[in-house]
Amino acid sequence: MTPLWLGIDVGTTAIKAAVYQSDGTQISHGECPSRVSTPRPGHSEQNMSDVWDGVCTALKKAVASVDVSQIQSLGVAAQGDGLWALDADGAPVGPALLWNDTRAARVLSDLDDAALGTIAKACRTALWPGTLGPLYRWMRDREPERAARVSHVMHCAGWVGYCLTGKMAVDFSDASIPFLDLGTGHYSDAALAALGVPELHSALLPPQSAESQLGTLSAKAAAATGLPEGLPVSVGTLDLSAMIVGMGMDQPGDTMMILGTTAVVNILRDAIDPSETPVGASAYHANGRTLTRILAPTTGAAAFDWFCALHPQTLGGETPAEIAGKLNALAQEVPAGANGVTFLPHLNGERAPFVAPEATGAFFGLRSTSTKADMGRAVMEGAAFSLRDCYLSECGTLPDTPIRLTGGGAKNALWCQIIADVMQTRIEVSAASDHGLWGAACLGAAANGKGVASSLAAREETSLIYDPDPADRPAYDAAFARYKSLSHAAQALWAETSKETS
């Protein structure tokens, strides 16, 4: 009998499940869309029962052609943050408030620097409105009757695990923001008091490793999913943590970057110093031991898409992909440094490596001889410089080990080479695109006693390798220095402009 591992990844807009052999071969897949409701501007919600129905649909599709008796375990990963609240009977008190909900912005803006500093020193994170604490505070202040019914607070992975097993838990990665003291691994009473919600402590679940077993599949869940009753289920984890596990990363210094619509720099650390003014976020690894620094510039591959959309006629091409291909071919012929053109990629404000909601994008160094190709190359280099800036702000020096790169932008060979040259290290791009699902499956297997999840995740993957070109190093060092000077000068200008328009 071939042992099989099952993983599920419950995203904001799609729920995916997959069955794997222990060598990482995916043998079946199921997917179900997930609907987000926006009843008011700034509100982002999901019906919790609908999410569970979507989980059941995805799981049933994934195992439809599989002998379920061979499935040994189920691992759970899901979108993070937000507020998923239950009453004393284990029923939702209303829709889940999601990570991208901004209704609690006023809660944070009304806090003084001392309160924000107390919270930040505990969780090593620059707080945002879509986290559990501010959302609960908003509910308590605006909907006190609903808040009074809250007995348990969790995240999406906790809700899914509860529906599967009837047991409640949170893993260390989901518990990290905003009240977990990353120095002690315990919830901070000072942080709870600083946000004005000390009563919430009793509703928080004690954090556990995602490599531990939550429970086994209940009879009710078995009937709803087509899986066997009694199947071991792991404590659910944050989707990003599952992706890190799926890449086999668990050592301090391991680095993974995502070049998607936004960008993300993930650096594993053995400790993170507290700060009252942190940039980005910090969280435990799914194993509950290693820590992860998360710096996420607001604009990644979206900058290239934006520039392409400005020139559909002059570039040629019928589809966005064809237009992007035309620009990519032109940019390929431009030397490192984009002939002196520099692009600041802050099209949607900025949150890393500095926080400036008022930030805007900008080109610098344009001349009458500058071309679309120069500007297109500068856009790609600007995104790469942003990644380098984030890394240096955290580590101080450039890496001496390879970086794993994923996301839609990683499909662009020129962009990958630019990032390798800018970061001055090897970039590895795996052909696999299921690291989150595979990581969830490995965590499920680890919870069932099969070993350490990140070790179980080791599998044969075809990877594209991009080594830095030493000949381009001087040009990129000079271009990055120019980028940093412009970024520093622009921050003062943005602040002044913001005052004028407020």
C-alpha positions as CSV (number, residue, x, y, z in Angstrom):
1,M,0.0,0.0,0.0
2,T,1.4,3.4,-1.0
3,P,1.1,5.9,1.9
4,L,-0.6,9.1,0.9
5,W,-0.6,12.5,2.6
6,L,-3.3,15.1,2.2
7,G,-2.9,18.9,2.5
8,I,-5.4,21.8,2.2
9,D,-4.7,25.5,1.8
10,V,-7.6,27.7,2.5
11,G,-7.0,31.0,0.7
12,T,-9.0,34.2,0.6
13,T,-10.3,33.7,-2.9
14,A,-9.7,29.9,-3.5
15,I,-9.5,26.8,-1.4
16,K,-7.2,24.1,-2.7
17,A,-6.5,20.5,-1.6
18,A,-4.1,17.9,-2.9
19,V,-3.1,14.3,-2.3
20,Y,0.6,13.4,-2.3
21,Q,2.9,10.4,-2.2
22,S,5.6,10.7,0.5
23,D,8.2,11.6,-2.2
24,G,6.2,14.8,-3.0
25,T,4.5,13.6,-6.1
26,Q,1.0,15.1,-6.4
27,I,-1.5,12.6,-7.6
28,S,-4.8,14.5,-7.3
29,H,-6.0,18.0,-6.7
30,G,-9.3,19.7,-5.8
31,E,-10.3,23.4,-5.8
32,C,-13.2,25.5,-4.8
33,P,-13.6,29.3,-5.1
34,S,-14.2,31.3,-1.9
35,R,-16.3,34.4,-1.9
36,V,-15.4,37.6,0.0
37,S,-18.1,40.1,1.0
38,T,-17.6,43.8,1.2
39,P,-20.8,45.2,2.7
40,R,-19.3,48.6,3.3
41,P,-16.1,50.4,2.1
42,G,-13.2,49.0,4.0
43,H,-15.1,45.9,5.2
44,S,-13.9,42.5,4.1
45,E,-15.8,39.5,5.4
46,Q,-16.4,35.8,4.8
47,N,-19.3,33.6,5.9
48,M,-17.6,31.0,8.1
49,S,-20.0,28.3,7.2
50,D,-19.5,29.0,3.5
51,V,-15.7,28.6,4.1
52,W,-16.3,25.2,5.7
53,D,-18.5,24.2,2.8
54,G,-15.8,25.2,0.4
55,V,-13.3,23.1,2.4
56,C,-15.5,20.1,2.1
57,T,-15.9,20.6,-1.7
58,A,-12.2,20.9,-2.3
59,L,-11.4,17.8,-0.2
60,K,-14.1,15.7,-1.9
61,K,-12.7,16.7,-5.3
62,A,-9.2,15.9,-4.3
63,V,-10.0,12.4,-3.1
64,A,-12.6,11.5,-5.7
65,S,-10.2,9.2,-7.6
66,V,-8.1,8.1,-4.6
67,D,-8.4,5.1,-2.3
68,V,-9.0,7.1,0.9
69,S,-7.9,4.2,3.0
70,Q,-4.3,4.9,2.0
71,I,-4.5,8.5,3.2
72,Q,-2.5,8.7,6.5
73,S,-2.9,12.3,7.6
74,L,-4.3,15.7,6.8
75,G,-2.4,19.0,7.2
76,V,-4.1,22.4,7.2
77,A,-2.8,25.8,6.1
78,A,-4.9,29.0,5.6
79,Q,-5.0,32.7,5.2
80,G,-3.7,34.5,8.3
81,D,-4.8,37.3,10.6
82,G,-8.3,38.7,10.7
83,L,-10.8,37.7,13.4
84,W,-12.7,34.4,13.4
85,A,-14.8,34.4,16.6
86,L,-16.9,31.7,18.2
87,D,-19.4,31.8,21.1
88,A,-19.5,29.5,24.1
89,D,-21.2,26.8,22.0
90,G,-18.6,26.9,19.3
91,A,-20.8,28.8,16.8
92,P,-19.6,31.8,14.8
93,V,-20.8,35.1,16.3
94,G,-21.0,36.5,12.8
95,P,-18.9,36.6,9.6
96,A,-15.2,36.4,9.8
97,L,-13.4,39.8,9.5
98,L,-10.5,39.3,7.2
99,W,-6.8,40.3,7.2
100,N,-7.4,43.0,4.5
101,D,-10.3,44.6,6.4
102,T,-9.5,48.2,7.3
103,R,-12.5,49.1,9.5
104,A,-10.3,49.2,12.6
105,A,-7.9,51.8,11.2
106,R,-9.2,54.4,13.6
107,V,-8.6,52.1,16.5
108,L,-4.9,52.2,15.7
109,S,-4.7,55.9,14.8
110,D,-6.2,56.8,18.2
111,L,-3.5,54.9,20.1
112,D,-0.6,56.9,21.4
113,D,3.0,56.1,20.6
114,A,3.6,54.5,24.0
115,A,0.7,52.0,23.4
116,L,1.8,51.2,19.9
117,G,5.4,50.8,21.1
118,T,4.4,48.3,23.8
119,I,2.5,46.1,21.3
120,A,5.3,46.3,18.7
121,K,8.0,45.4,21.3
122,A,6.1,42.2,22.1
123,C,5.2,40.9,18.6
124,R,8.0,42.7,16.7
125,T,5.5,43.8,14.1
126,A,4.2,47.1,12.8
127,L,0.5,46.6,13.5
128,W,-2.2,47.0,10.8
129,P,-6.0,47.2,11.0
130,G,-6.7,43.7,9.8
131,T,-5.2,41.9,12.8
132,L,-7.1,40.1,15.5
133,G,-6.7,42.7,18.3
134,P,-7.8,45.9,16.5
135,L,-10.7,44.1,14.9
136,Y,-11.9,42.8,18.2
137,R,-11.5,46.3,19.8
138,W,-13.6,47.7,16.9
139,M,-16.3,45.0,17.5
140,R,-16.4,45.7,21.2
141,D,-16.7,49.4,20.7
142,R,-19.2,49.3,17.8
143,E,-21.1,46.1,18.2
144,P,-20.9,45.4,22.0
145,E,-23.7,42.8,22.0
146,R,-21.9,40.7,19.4
147,A,-18.5,41.1,21.2
148,A,-20.1,40.0,24.5
149,R,-20.9,36.6,22.9
150,V,-17.2,36.0,22.0
151,S,-15.7,33.1,23.9
152,H,-13.0,32.0,21.5
153,V,-11.0,33.9,18.9
154,M,-8.9,32.2,16.3
155,H,-7.8,32.4,12.6
156,C,-9.0,30.7,9.5
157,A,-6.8,27.6,10.1
158,G,-8.2,27.3,13.6
159,W,-11.8,27.4,12.3
160,V,-11.1,24.8,9.7
161,G,-9.4,22.5,12.2
162,Y,-12.3,22.9,14.6
163,C,-14.8,21.9,11.9
164,L,-12.6,18.9,11.0
165,T,-12.1,17.6,14.5
166,G,-14.2,19.5,17.0
167,K,-11.1,20.7,18.8
168,M,-9.7,24.2,19.0
169,A,-6.1,25.2,18.6
170,V,-3.7,27.8,17.2
171,D,-0.2,27.3,16.0
172,F,2.7,29.6,16.9
173,S,2.8,31.3,13.5
174,D,-0.9,32.3,13.5
175,A,-0.7,33.3,17.2
176,S,2.3,35.6,16.7
177,I,0.4,38.8,15.8
178,P,-0.5,40.9,17.7
179,F,-0.2,39.7,21.3
180,L,2.4,36.9,21.4
181,D,5.7,38.0,22.9
182,L,8.3,36.5,20.5
183,G,10.9,36.6,23.2
184,T,9.0,34.4,25.6
185,G,6.5,32.5,23.4
186,H,3.6,33.6,25.7
187,Y,0.9,36.2,25.3
188,S,1.8,39.7,26.5
189,D,-0.6,41.1,29.1
190,A,1.1,44.5,28.5
191,A,0.2,44.3,24.8
192,L,-3.4,43.4,25.6
193,A,-3.7,46.3,28.0
194,A,-2.0,48.7,25.6
195,L,-4.7,47.9,23.0
196,G,-7.4,48.2,25.7
197,V,-8.6,44.6,25.5
198,P,-7.3,42.8,28.6
199,E,-10.5,40.7,28.7
200,L,-9.5,39.1,25.3
201,H,-6.7,37.0,27.0
202,S,-9.2,34.4,28.2
203,A,-10.5,33.9,24.6
204,L,-7.0,33.4,23.1
205,L,-5.9,29.8,22.5
206,P,-2.5,28.6,23.8
207,P,-0.1,28.3,20.8
208,Q,1.1,24.9,19.7
209,S,3.5,23.6,17.0
210,A,1.9,23.0,13.7
211,E,3.8,19.7,13.7
212,S,1.6,18.5,16.6
213,Q,-1.7,16.7,16.2
214,L,-4.9,18.6,16.7
215,G,-7.1,15.5,16.8
216,T,-8.8,13.1,14.4
217,L,-11.5,13.6,11.8
218,S,-14.9,13.5,13.4
219,A,-17.8,11.4,12.1
220,K,-19.6,14.5,10.9
221,A,-16.6,15.8,9.0
222,A,-15.9,12.4,7.5
223,A,-19.4,12.3,6.1
224,A,-19.0,15.8,4.7
225,T,-15.6,15.3,3.1
226,G,-15.5,11.7,2.0
227,L,-12.5,11.0,4.2
228,P,-12.3,8.2,6.8
229,E,-13.3,9.0,10.3
230,G,-10.4,9.0,12.7
231,L,-7.9,10.5,10.2
232,P,-5.1,12.4,12.1
233,V,-5.3,16.2,11.5
234,S,-2.5,18.6,12.3
235,V,-2.8,21.9,14.1
236,G,-3.4,24.4,11.3
237,T,-0.9,27.0,10.3
238,L,-0.4,30.3,8.4
239,D,-0.3,29.8,4.6
240,L,3.1,31.6,4.3
241,S,4.5,29.3,7.0
242,A,3.3,26.2,5.1
243,M,5.0,27.6,2.0
244,I,8.3,28.0,3.9
245,V,8.0,24.4,5.2
246,G,7.2,23.2,1.6
247,M,10.4,24.7,0.5
248,G,12.3,22.8,3.2
249,M,13.4,25.9,5.0
250,D,13.9,25.9,8.8
251,Q,17.4,27.2,9.4
252,P,18.3,30.8,10.5
253,G,19.5,32.7,7.4
254,D,17.3,30.7,5.0
255,T,15.7,33.3,2.7
256,M,12.7,33.2,0.3
257,M,11.4,36.0,-1.8
258,I,8.0,36.3,-3.5
259,L,7.6,38.5,-6.6
260,G,3.9,38.5,-7.0
261,T,1.5,41.4,-7.3
262,T,3.2,42.6,-4.1
263,A,6.6,41.4,-3.1
264,V,7.7,39.6,0.1
265,V,11.1,39.0,1.6
266,N,11.1,36.2,4.2
267,I,14.3,35.7,6.3
268,L,14.5,33.0,9.0
269,R,16.1,34.1,12.3
270,D,16.9,32.4,15.6
271,A,16.0,35.6,17.5
272,I,14.5,39.0,16.7
273,D,15.4,42.1,18.7
274,P,12.4,44.0,20.1
275,S,11.7,47.5,18.7
276,E,9.0,50.1,19.4
277,T,9.1,51.1,15.7
278,P,9.5,47.8,13.7
279,V,9.1,47.6,10.0
280,G,7.2,44.7,8.5
281,A,6.0,41.7,10.5
282,S,7.5,38.9,12.5
283,A,6.1,35.4,13.2
284,Y,7.1,32.0,14.4
285,H,8.0,29.3,11.9
286,A,5.4,26.5,11.9
287,N,7.7,24.5,14.0
288,G,7.4,26.9,16.9
289,R,11.1,27.4,17.2
290,T,12.6,29.4,14.4
291,L,11.4,32.9,13.7
292,T,10.5,34.6,10.4
293,R,11.0,38.2,9.5
294,I,8.5,39.3,6.8
295,L,9.1,42.5,4.8
296,A,6.5,43.1,2.1
297,P,6.9,46.0,-0.3
298,T,3.5,47.0,-1.6
299,T,4.4,46.8,-5.3
300,G,6.1,43.9,-6.9
301,A,5.3,42.5,-10.3
302,A,2.3,44.9,-10.4
303,A,4.7,47.7,-11.4
304,F,5.7,45.9,-14.6
305,D,2.0,45.2,-15.4
306,W,1.2,48.9,-14.8
307,F,3.9,50.1,-17.1
308,C,2.9,47.6,-19.8
309,A,-0.7,48.8,-19.6
310,L,0.4,52.3,-20.4
311,H,1.8,51.3,-23.8
312,P,-0.5,48.7,-25.4
313,Q,-0.4,50.4,-28.8
314,T,3.3,51.3,-29.1
315,L,4.5,48.0,-27.8
316,G,2.1,45.9,-29.9
317,G,0.5,42.6,-28.9
318,E,-3.1,41.6,-28.4
319,T,-3.1,40.3,-24.8
320,P,-1.4,41.6,-21.6
321,A,1.0,38.7,-21.8
322,E,2.0,39.5,-25.4
323,I,2.5,43.2,-24.5
324,A,4.7,42.2,-21.6
325,G,6.7,40.0,-23.8
326,K,7.4,42.8,-26.2
327,L,8.6,45.1,-23.4
328,N,10.7,42.3,-21.9
329,A,12.4,41.8,-25.3
330,L,13.2,45.5,-25.5
331,A,14.5,45.7,-21.9
332,Q,16.7,42.7,-22.5
333,E,18.9,44.9,-24.8
334,V,19.3,47.7,-22.2
335,P,22.5,47.5,-20.1
336,A,22.5,47.2,-16.3
337,G,21.6,50.5,-14.7
338,A,19.0,51.3,-17.4
339,N,21.1,54.0,-19.0
340,G,20.8,56.1,-15.9
341,V,17.0,55.8,-15.5
342,T,15.9,55.0,-11.9
343,F,12.4,54.0,-10.9
344,L,10.9,54.2,-7.4
345,P,8.3,51.4,-7.3
346,H,6.1,52.8,-4.5
347,L,2.9,53.0,-6.6
348,N,0.6,52.1,-3.7
349,G,2.3,53.7,-0.8
350,E,5.0,51.7,1.1
351,R,5.3,49.4,4.1
352,A,8.8,48.0,3.8
353,P,11.6,48.7,4.3
354,F,10.0,51.9,5.5
355,V,6.4,52.8,6.2
356,A,5.0,55.6,4.1
357,P,1.3,55.3,3.1
358,E,1.7,58.6,1.2
359,A,4.6,57.3,-1.0
360,T,4.3,57.4,-4.8
361,G,6.2,56.0,-7.7
362,A,8.6,58.1,-9.7
363,F,11.1,58.0,-12.6
364,F,14.4,59.9,-12.3
365,G,17.1,60.5,-14.9
366,L,14.9,60.8,-18.0
367,R,16.5,62.5,-21.0
368,S,15.3,63.2,-24.5
369,T,17.2,60.1,-25.5
370,S,15.5,57.8,-22.9
371,T,13.3,55.1,-24.4
372,K,10.5,52.8,-23.3
373,A,13.0,50.1,-23.1
374,D,15.1,52.1,-20.6
375,M,12.0,52.8,-18.5
376,G,10.8,49.2,-18.7
377,R,14.3,48.0,-17.5
378,A,14.2,50.6,-14.8
379,V,10.9,49.3,-13.5
380,M,12.3,45.8,-13.2
381,E,15.5,47.1,-11.5
382,G,13.4,49.2,-9.2
383,A,11.5,46.2,-7.9
384,A,14.8,44.3,-7.5
385,F,16.4,47.3,-5.6
386,S,13.3,47.3,-3.3
387,L,14.0,43.6,-2.4
388,R,17.7,44.4,-1.8
389,D,16.8,47.4,0.4
390,C,14.5,45.2,2.5
391,Y,17.2,42.5,2.9
392,L,19.9,45.0,3.8
393,S,17.6,46.7,6.3
394,E,17.2,43.4,8.1
395,C,20.6,41.7,7.7
396,G,23.1,44.6,7.0
397,T,25.0,42.8,4.3
398,L,24.1,40.9,1.2
399,P,23.5,37.2,1.4
400,D,26.2,34.6,0.8
401,T,23.8,31.7,0.3
402,P,21.2,31.2,-2.5
403,I,17.7,32.7,-2.3
404,R,14.6,30.9,-3.3
405,L,12.3,33.0,-5.5
406,T,8.7,32.3,-6.3
407,G,5.6,34.2,-7.6
408,G,4.4,35.3,-11.0
409,G,7.4,37.5,-11.6
410,A,9.7,34.5,-11.1
411,K,8.5,33.3,-14.5
412,N,10.3,36.2,-16.2
413,A,13.9,35.0,-16.8
414,L,15.3,38.5,-17.4
415,W,13.8,39.7,-14.1
416,C,15.2,36.7,-12.2
417,Q,18.7,37.5,-13.7
418,I,18.4,41.1,-12.7
419,I,17.5,40.1,-9.1
420,A,20.5,37.7,-9.0
421,D,22.8,40.5,-10.2
422,V,21.3,43.1,-7.8
423,M,21.4,40.7,-4.8
424,Q,24.8,39.4,-5.9
425,T,23.9,35.8,-5.1
426,R,22.4,32.8,-6.8
427,I,18.6,32.8,-7.3
428,E,16.8,29.5,-7.5
429,V,13.4,29.2,-9.1
430,S,11.6,25.9,-8.7
431,A,9.3,24.6,-11.4
432,A,6.9,23.6,-8.6
433,S,4.1,26.0,-7.7
434,D,2.5,24.0,-4.9
435,H,4.8,24.6,-1.9
436,G,2.0,25.8,0.3
437,L,-0.1,22.7,-0.2
438,W,3.0,20.4,0.0
439,G,4.1,22.1,3.2
440,A,0.6,21.6,4.7
441,A,0.7,17.9,3.7
442,C,4.2,17.5,5.3
443,L,3.0,19.2,8.5
444,G,0.1,16.7,8.6
445,A,2.6,13.8,8.2
446,A,4.8,15.2,10.9
447,A,1.9,15.5,13.3
448,N,1.3,11.8,12.6
449,G,4.8,10.9,13.7
450,K,6.5,10.6,10.3
451,G,9.4,13.0,11.1
452,V,10.3,16.7,10.9
453,A,8.1,18.5,8.4
454,S,10.9,20.6,6.7
455,S,12.9,17.4,6.3
456,L,9.9,15.5,4.9
457,A,9.4,18.3,2.4
458,A,12.7,17.5,0.6
459,R,11.8,16.3,-2.9
460,E,13.2,16.2,-6.4
461,E,12.3,19.6,-8.0
462,T,13.5,21.0,-11.3
463,S,14.9,24.4,-10.7
464,L,16.1,27.2,-12.9
465,I,19.4,28.7,-11.6
466,Y,20.4,32.3,-12.1
467,D,23.9,33.2,-11.0
468,P,25.0,36.8,-10.7
469,D,27.2,38.3,-13.5
470,P,30.3,39.8,-11.8
471,A,30.7,42.2,-14.7
472,D,27.4,43.9,-13.8
473,R,28.2,44.4,-10.1
474,P,29.7,47.9,-10.4
475,A,26.8,49.2,-12.5
476,Y,24.2,47.8,-10.0
477,D,26.1,49.0,-6.9
478,A,26.1,52.5,-8.4
479,A,22.4,52.3,-9.5
480,F,21.4,51.0,-6.1
481,A,23.2,53.9,-4.4
482,R,21.3,56.3,-6.6
483,Y,18.1,54.5,-5.8
484,K,18.7,54.8,-2.1
485,S,19.5,58.5,-2.3
486,L,16.4,59.2,-4.3
487,S,14.2,57.1,-2.0
488,H,15.6,59.0,1.0
489,A,15.0,62.4,-0.6
490,A,11.5,61.4,-1.8
491,Q,10.4,60.4,1.8
492,A,10.8,64.0,2.9
493,L,9.0,65.2,-0.2
494,W,6.1,62.8,0.3
495,A,5.7,63.9,3.9
496,E,5.6,67.5,2.9
497,T,3.2,66.9,0.0
498,S,0.9,64.9,2.3
499,K,0.7,67.9,4.7
500,E,-0.2,70.2,1.8
501,T,-3.0,68.0,0.6
502,S,-4.4,67.0,4.0
